[in-house]
C-alpha cells in the first residue's frame, strides 16, 4: 500500500514536471517569434544600359537605340531572353526594326502595378532614335546647349517634356526630367450619353506600332507651339506608391553637327521615403524657446530694470493725485 502511494506521488510529480517544461518551451518559442525582426522586401538586381545616337538635324542611318537589361524575374512577352537590343529605323518597313521601345517600357515597369519605374520622358526620348525623322519637327524637338549643359524639349501625344542635364552634361534620373500635360477643351457630357467603348487589345497594339511607324500629322490638337513647352512644368517622377525605381547616371553630349548621344547605366534602387515636414506651430514654438534660452543676461536685467522704473513712476502719479 505504501509502495503504491509512493509510486503514485512520483508519477504525479513527473507529469507536473513535464507539463511545466512544455509550457516553458512554448513561451520561449513565442518570445523568439516576437523578437525576430520583420524581413524587408528584397529589391531585385535589375539594371539597364543605354546607348542612344540621334541626329537632331537630318535623317541619319546611324541613328540607333541600343540597350541591355539584366534578367527579370517576372515573365515577359519578349522573345529575346538575353534582353539585349540593337534597334534602328527601318526605311523599308517605315518602322523601328525590332520595336524595342515596347520591350523597354515592359522592363522598366513594375510587374505588379504596371507603373513605370523611370521618367516617362526617358522612354519617349529614346523613341526618336528609332522613328521616322519627320517626327522630330512634328513634335517640335529642340536641344539647346550652354557649355556642357543640355536642355531638351519636345511634345509627344499632347504631353510636353523637358529634360535638363547638370553643368557637366550628366543626367541622374529621375532628377532633371519634367512633364506638362497639355490642357484639353473638354465639352460637358450630355444626359443619356453613352461612355466611349474601350479599345480592344488589337487596337492598342496597332496604336503602339504606329507610334514608331511614321510621323503624325501636324494637326492643331497634336502639335504644340514652342511657347507651350517652356513653362509650368512639374517633376516627371515615377508613382509615389512604388517601392523601387531606376536610378543612375546618363552622360549626354551634343556635337556641332547636331548629333545627340546618351550613354549610361540605371539600377533598380529602393525608393527613399520623403521626410514629413514639421508643423508651422511646432517650428514657431521651438524658435521662441530657442531665442528665450539664447537671450543675453544684460538684456534680461535691462528689461527687469525698465519694469521696476515703470512701477515706481506709476506709484508717484498715484501719490500726486491723492
Secondary structure as GFF3:
##gff-version 3
##sequence-region A 1 322
A	DSSP	alpha_helix	2	35	.	.	.	ID=ss1
A	DSSP	beta_strand	47	55	.	.	.	ID=ss2
A	DSSP	beta_strand	64	69	.	.	.	ID=ss3
A	DSSP	beta_strand	84	87	.	.	.	ID=ss4
A	DSSP	beta_strand	89	90	.	.	.	ID=ss5
A	DSSP	beta_strand	95	96	.	.	.	ID=ss6
A	DSSP	alpha_helix	100	108	.	.	.	ID=ss7
A	DSSP	alpha_helix	120	127	.	.	.	ID=ss8
A	DSSP	three_ten_helix	128	130	.	.	.	ID=ss9
A	DSSP	alpha_helix	134	138	.	.	.	ID=ss10
A	DSSP	beta_strand	142	146	.	.	.	ID=ss11
A	DSSP	beta_strand	149	156	.	.	.	ID=ss12
A	DSSP	beta_strand	159	164	.	.	.	ID=ss13
A	DSSP	beta_strand	170	171	.	.	.	ID=ss14
A	DSSP	beta_strand	177	181	.	.	.	ID=ss15
A	DSSP	alpha_helix	201	213	.	.	.	ID=ss16
A	DSSP	three_ten_helix	226	229	.	.	.	ID=ss17
A	DSSP	beta_strand	234	235	.	.	.	ID=ss18
A	DSSP	beta_strand	244	254	.	.	.	ID=ss19
A	DSSP	beta_strand	259	270	.	.	.	ID=ss20
A	DSSP	alpha_helix	280	293	.	.	.	ID=ss21
A	DSSP	alpha_helix	297	321	.	.	.	ID=ss22
###
